[in-house]
């Protein structure tokens, strides 16, 4: 390698690493015309697909988005400095119906193709090298070349810049999980801690035996699929035909209900003009506060107003017969109202409570609700899911889709704030990133077949008398016993508890985490921050373990793509640094 040839190491070759390479290719003609660049991709999994979307997983596992709502390419709605480089969505590339929920293997193939296209688009002189190993640590002075040490390699990769694009992380157990695991070992029980369901060994969950499941999101849906169809069961219309190999799943969570179904109809007509009440100016004002900000006090009221605006803009525009005043009057009063006055305005202008947006009720659907027996609750929750499925597939309820667009707009603003805490991400996922409708229909069939049983909200788990016990105030006085407990959720993306040796080493070396355990990075370009708040000139990070996390590495077309904006900003910062470095070296 010549002395002037520069090197970039990207740790993580999944969709985030691929998206970064795509943006490097798009911006390089403008920003980097030097003698050459070596990009080293470090990941034990295949480039493009990475771990989560790899081919080696069950074909029964689906994406939770329609194929037409999945793209890795930018469009004119992405606010960025770099050029737009359009490309096909998943459904266009795969030539499948846009409403299909593709399996993850197909998405992995799409991501591998995108990776190949991104590499092919790099200018001459830019070469990509894949190292199918784990990165163990990064060393080197702030103002000098970095050393990236790989598993099984005696010498490090030398890098002018390093980007961590690690994706989702495994984590050590927290205190509660350690106690449960120790109890399980002591009493010969089964305890499966938070994990990626596709990677979990489910063989210890015996046919016919009760299994407590804590978590009702997408990890639970994967678990449900693998323990039913994955064990030979099948669906005959709305009826589940068991194979006899299924355990009985007793599922509960904080909310006690599954995530809301994906919306099953297309948008039509005018979109709400977003952002309206939570845009760049409001974010600038929050960031300018000398004493920082509190999410609930300073940010959430703006989000509530923004989501309400999206909802009512659609309701008044498409269903004026369900309102009692003109939109222009409502909008003027809504803009000027404080929260308490807003409730009065909405109640007077929207006669049917079902047409009003109540975010607190959405977040806590079982709050204050109790049932006299388990069987009564099974009927009640099935009815709740039926209503949700009907509503989310009925275009007469299209204000729900407007709220979804509002959520995406809000997320695009929140990445500039950073440090908003974990609650928002869970709330967003619950409303906007739930399972496909067909999965909830399968859930109903499994419930009717007795394979899935509902426990309730704020599910409490106790380890006592040699078993695990679950209870919920939703069904007072009822306890479920089992010898197996599954924590159906992803590991928390905390830097302090990650098992990733590279991040642990960086943390010990001065990289800072937020109170929630996320890696602090510069909001403008992703540089790692130290304890003094100073950005590291040569180390960057992108992904869900950082405090500027986005909804995902890919997104639906024409929704602004926050991850794409981040990728572009980081790519441009990398290229400018490398260009200036090459210029200084040539003087």
Rosetta blueprint (number, residue, H / E / L):
1 X L
2 X L
3 X L
4 X L
5 X L
6 X E
7 X E
8 X E
9 X E
10 X E
11 X E
12 X L
13 X L
14 X L
15 X H
16 X H
17 X H
18 X H
19 X H
20 X H
21 X H
22 X H
23 X H
24 X H
25 X H
26 X H
27 X H
28 X H
29 X H
30 X H
31 X H
32 X L
33 X L
34 X L
35 X L
36 X L
37 X E
38 X E
39 X E
40 X E
41 X E
42 X E
43 X L
44 X L
45 X L
46 X L
47 X L
48 X L
49 X L
50 X L
51 X L
52 X L
53 X L
54 X L
55 X L
56 X L
57 X L
58 X L
59 X L
60 X L
61 X L
62 X E
63 X L
64 X L
65 X L
66 X L
67 X H
68 X H
69 X H
70 X L
71 X E
72 X L
73 X L
74 X L
75 X L
76 X L
77 X L
78 X L
79 X L
80 X L
81 X L
82 X L
83 X L
84 X L
85 X L
86 X L
87 X L
88 X L
89 X L
90 X H
91 X H
92 X H
93 X H
94 X H
95 X L
96 X L
97 X L
98 X L
99 X L
100 X L
101 X L
102 X L
103 X E
104 X H
105 X H
106 X H
107 X H
108 X H
109 X H
110 X H
111 X H
112 X H
113 X H
114 X H
115 X H
116 X H
117 X H
118 X H
119 X H
120 X H
121 X L
122 X L
123 X L
124 X L
125 X L
126 X E
127 X E
128 X E
129 X E
130 X E
131 X E
132 X L
133 X L
134 X L
135 X E
136 X E
137 X E
138 X E
139 X E
140 X L
141 X L
142 X L
143 X L
144 X L
145 X L
146 X E
147 X E
148 X E
149 X E
150 X E
151 X L
152 X L
153 X L
154 X L
155 X L
156 X L
157 X E
158 X E
159 X E
160 X L
161 X E
162 X E
163 X E
164 X E
165 X L
166 X L
167 X L
168 X L
169 X L
170 X L
171 X E
172 X L
173 X L
174 X L
175 X H
176 X H
177 X H
178 X H
179 X H
180 X H
181 X H
182 X H
183 X H
184 X H
185 X H
186 X H
187 X L
188 X L
189 X L
190 X E
191 X E
192 X E
193 X L
194 X L
195 X L
196 X L
197 X H
198 X H
199 X H
200 X L
201 X L
202 X L
203 X L
204 X L
205 X L
206 X L
207 X L
208 X L
209 X L
210 X E
211 X E
212 X E
213 X E
214 X E
215 X L
216 X L
217 X L
218 X H
219 X H
220 X H
221 X H
222 X H
223 X H
224 X H
225 X H
226 X H
227 X L
228 X L
229 X H
230 X H
231 X H
232 X L
233 X L
234 X E
235 X E
236 X E
237 X L
238 X L
239 X E
240 X E
241 X E
242 X L
243 X L
244 X L
245 X L
246 X L
247 X L
248 X E
249 X E
250 X E
251 X E
252 X E
253 X E
254 X L
255 X L
256 X L
257 X L
258 X L
259 X L
260 X L
261 X L
262 X L
263 X L
264 X L
265 X L
266 X L
267 X L
268 X L
269 X L
270 X L
271 X L
272 X L
273 X L
274 X L
275 X L
276 X L
277 X L
278 X L
279 X L
280 X H
281 X H
282 X H
283 X H
284 X H
285 X H
286 X H
287 X H
288 X L
289 X L
290 X L
291 X L
292 X L
293 X L
294 X L
295 X H
296 X H
297 X H
298 X H
299 X H
300 X H
301 X H
302 X H
303 X H
304 X H
305 X H
306 X H
307 X H
308 X H
309 X H
310 X H
311 X H
312 X H
313 X H
314 X H
315 X H
316 X H
317 X H
318 X H
319 X L
320 X H
321 X H
322 X H
323 X L
324 X L
325 X L
326 X L
327 X H
328 X H
329 X H
330 X H
331 X H
332 X H
333 X H
334 X H
335 X H
336 X H
337 X L
338 X L
339 X H
340 X H
341 X H
342 X H
343 X H
344 X H
345 X H
346 X H
347 X H
348 X H
349 X H
350 X L
351 X L
352 X L
353 X H
354 X H
355 X H
356 X L
357 X L
358 X L
359 X H
360 X H
361 X H
362 X H
363 X H
364 X L
365 X L
366 X L
367 X L
368 X L
369 X L
370 X L
371 X L
372 X L
373 X L
374 X H
375 X H
376 X H
377 X H
378 X H
379 X H
380 X H
381 X H
382 X H
383 X H
384 X H
385 X H
386 X H
387 X H
388 X H
389 X H
390 X H
391 X H
392 X H
393 X L
394 X L
395 X H
396 X H
397 X H
398 X L
399 X H
400 X H
401 X H
402 X H
403 X H
404 X H
405 X H
406 X H
407 X H
408 X H
409 X H
410 X H
411 X H
412 X H
413 X H
414 X H
415 X H
416 X H
417 X H
418 X L
419 X L
420 X L
421 X L
422 X H
423 X H
424 X H
425 X H
426 X H
427 X H
428 X H
429 X H
430 X H
431 X H
432 X H
433 X L
434 X L
435 X L
436 X L
437 X H
438 X H
439 X H
440 X H
441 X H
442 X H
443 X H
444 X H
445 X H
446 X H
447 X H
448 X H
449 X L
450 X L
451 X L
452 X E
453 X E
454 X E
455 X E
456 X E
457 X E
458 X L
459 X L
460 X E
461 X E
462 X E
463 X E
464 X E
465 X L
466 X L
467 X E
468 X E
469 X E
470 X E
471 X E
472 X L
473 X H
474 X H
475 X H
476 X L
477 X L
478 X L
479 X E
480 X E
481 X E
482 X E
483 X L
484 X E
485 X E
486 X E
487 X E
488 X L
489 X L
490 X L
491 X L
492 X L
493 X L
494 X L
495 X L
496 X L
497 X L
498 X E
499 X L
500 X L
501 X H
502 X H
503 X H
504 X H
505 X H
506 X H
507 X H
508 X H
509 X L
510 X L
511 X L
512 X L
513 X E
514 X L
515 X L
516 X L
517 X L
518 X L
519 X E
520 X L
521 X E
522 X L
523 X L
524 X L
525 X L
526 X L
527 X E
528 X E
529 X E
530 X L
531 X L
532 X L
533 X L
534 X L
535 X E
536 X E
537 X E
538 X E
539 X E
540 X E
541 X E
542 X L
543 X L
544 X L
545 X L
546 X E
547 X L
548 X L
549 X L
550 X L
551 X L
552 X L
553 X L
554 X L
555 X E
556 X L
557 X L
558 X L
559 X L
560 X L
561 X L
562 X H
563 X H
564 X H
565 X H
566 X H
567 X H
568 X H
569 X H
570 X H
571 X H
572 X H
573 X H
574 X H
575 X H
576 X H
577 X H
578 X H
579 X H
580 X H
581 X H
582 X H
583 X H
584 X H
585 X H
586 X H
587 X L
